[in-house]
Amino acid sequence: MSVAYDIATATVTGLMVGNELAVAAFVHPQLHKLSHSVHAQTAAPLAGVLGKAMPLWYGLALVLILGAAFEHRPISSGPGLFILLAAVLWAATIVFSITMLVPINNRIAKMNPENPYDCWLQDRCRWDHLHQTRVALLIMAFILLLTGLFAGAASTAI
């Protein structure tokens, strides 16, 4: 059960980090190359659909990471500590997202793409900059998680 749980945890979190990295590195840079009207028509529904799916995905990943920390206890040292640190960083990223990124995303998701509000492009640029910070935090959390999971697997294999 432990190996299957670790694989599920790494898969869910890895896919989340990969998705967020793809948005930052590939999707949004291409959207900024479009005309403003096409960009607005694309950004609003994209923000809406991702705004609905991401909270569940972030929450599921956090629950799995916390479960992995419990599974690899003690959390005061060794693999459990790395996984606990990943959980703390993941939780901090969720708080950062809710306080900084979600309000901007909600404004963009609710805008009329045919008649976007005046500063929507500035909002998009601000969101992109904040999102880059979020991606960096998620990558660090994922590295901590993998470090703990691999160390845990190595210690049980001995």
ABEGO torsion letter per residue (X at the ends): XAAAAAAAAAAAAAAAAAAAAAAAAAAAAAAAABBAAAAAAAAAAAAAAAAAAAAAAAAAAAAAAAAAAAAAOBAABEAAAAAAAAAAAAAAAAAAAAAAAAAAAAAAAABBAABBBAAAAAAAAAAAAAAAAAAAAAAAAAAAAAAAAAAAAAAAAX
